[in-house]
Structures are given as structure tokens and as C-alpha cells.
Amino acid sequence: MPVFKIHHITKYEYDRPVRESVTEIKLYPYSSPLQETLHHELVITGSPQIFHYIDYWGNRSGVFNLLAPHRVVQIDSRFVVRTIRNNVERIPFDSYLKNLLEIARNNLALLELSAPRPVKNADAMKSLVAQFFHPDKSIAQAIKDCSELVNTTFEYHKGITDTQTTIDELLEQKAGVCQDFAHMMLELLRMVGIPCRYTSGYVCPNKKGLRGEGATHAWVEAFIPGHGWTGIDPTNNVWVTDKHVKLAVGRDFTECTPVKGAFKGPARESLSVFVSVSYEDGQQFDELTQVKLSKEATSPEIDVESFAGQQQQ
């Protein structure tokens, strides 16, 4: 059972004072039998009171408000987590879509997570579905084949997409990062009726050199009757193991965003995100991302919503 130390700093800086920064954070390790939080320390500029709650999908979340004028907001999260080996060899390959449909029809959450969203280029999506799915194929095999298809069809390329990139844009450029790979796989699986959810977290150091090490990461969890939620990482085309640390789940990135919020004031903001993931043997991966987010002020007071620019790599 490996133990990981994760240090995640989100820092906003403004070119003039702002006020009433209302921020939502999903930086708490997900409560699961497959991981145990040993220690968590959270330090925020101004030491505001944090209102904690469990959201619709079971994620522990927090909200805080900095009322006084300020030019910097820094959220410093440090935690130690122990993960437990996933028995991927026990994933059942004898469960089929008809079994799943019987279970899902009376389960609102599964129905929500199996509903695809509108895509303009529906023909391109149908063509991709035809390459991995057949009604006689088991659910687990369809999930595995979908992951391989996404992994080989789309190029892993940093810097050409952002948090707002759509499925249609991905179909055109055929490249993106883990957030895009996850979104594409979610839509493909939902088109055939397989419930699945977006998962945010981290890929921790190992000798295999997985994409996304040292940064926030994203993958997919699909529901398999007889096994439950099963993680698969299309960016690396592997079933999720004890090298993945989970933060939150939801329909897509917007419901799992590590940090997002709004502020009042005619200011430009810049953002830096630092993530350090270290293994118990001392191996460590660091990544610092500088993201500029700006919006021209049109009045003395504006509300600016920011999804933290923390596109998951």
C-alpha cells in the first residue's frame, strides 16, 4: 500500500485590489475504500472560515469568502494519502449491456451519467462508436476498447486546448490533454448507454512514466454490474491502479474543478498552479503552470468567474 505526499498550490494575483472573492474548492481526497487520508493541511490567504459540505456526487467540498480588499489569494493544500491496490484482474468480462440497463432504469444517478450531451458532428462520434462497440461485447471489453481507441486516435499535446474546449473542437484537432481524453471517452461510452463519470486527481510517481505525473490529472470511471465503479485512464490506456489518487467525481470537469470562484472589482488576474507529488522512496515530480486569465472591466464593479485555469494534464 503506497503512501504519497501531495502539495498543491493555487495562487491568484490581481493588478489592483479586488473584494468579495468567493471560492469553491474540491481539494479533499475522495472518501473511498481504495484510499485513506493520513494527514491534510489547508492554508488560505487571510485564514477565512471554510464552509464544508458534501455535494451531489459525494465529493467533500469547501466554500470561503474574502470580503476585504486584497491583491493575492493563495490556497495551499498538503496531504498524505495511502492507496490500496485495485484488483483489476477481478474486473468481470461477463456482464453485458442488457444487465446494466435493467439496473440503471431505476437509478437516477446512473441515468444521469449515461445521458450523452449534444455534439454538432454526430456522424464523427457515431463512426468512433462503431469502432469499439458491439451489442454482443461485454461492458468491460467495450470500456477497454474505447480507452484504447481514444488513446490512439487523439494525440497527447499540451497547450492547444483549455478548460472550455468542446467535443467538436477535439474532433477537429485530434489532440489534447487528459481532461480532453476523459471528456471524449465519457461521451462515447454514454452514447451506448454505459454510465460513466469524470474523475479528477493525481497520477503519482512510478517507473512507468505515465502521462500526467506531477500535475492534476483526469480519468474515467464506468459502472460495471457486479463490480461497481471501475476506473480507466484513457490518456495512458490503463486501468486505474494504486498510483492514482482521487479528489472528486462528476459529470464533467466543471463539477470536479479543484478551485473556482468569482470576485468583485475591475481587475486583471493571473494564476499560477504548482503541484508536487512525491513517493515514499523520495522520488518526486513537480510542475508549475503559469496561466493568465484576464477580462476587461466595463464598470466599476464586475463579477468574474474563473475555473482556476487548472486544466488537468
Secondary structure, 3 states (H helix, E strand, C coil): CCEEEEEEEEEEEEEEEEEEEEEEECCCCCCECCEEEEEEEEEECCCCCCEEEECCCCCEEEEEEECCCEEEEEEEEEEEEEECCCCHHHCCCCCCHHHHHHHHCCCHHHHHCCCCCCCCCHHHHHHHHHHHCCCCCCHHHHHHHHHHHHHHHCEECCCCCCCCCCHHHHHHHCEECHHHHHHHHHHHHHHCCCCEEEEEEEECCCCCCCCCECCEEEEEEEEECCCEEEEEECCCCEECCCCEEEEEEECCHHHCCCEEEEEECCCCEEEEEEEEEEECCCCEEEEEEEEEECCCCCCCCCEEEECCCCCCC
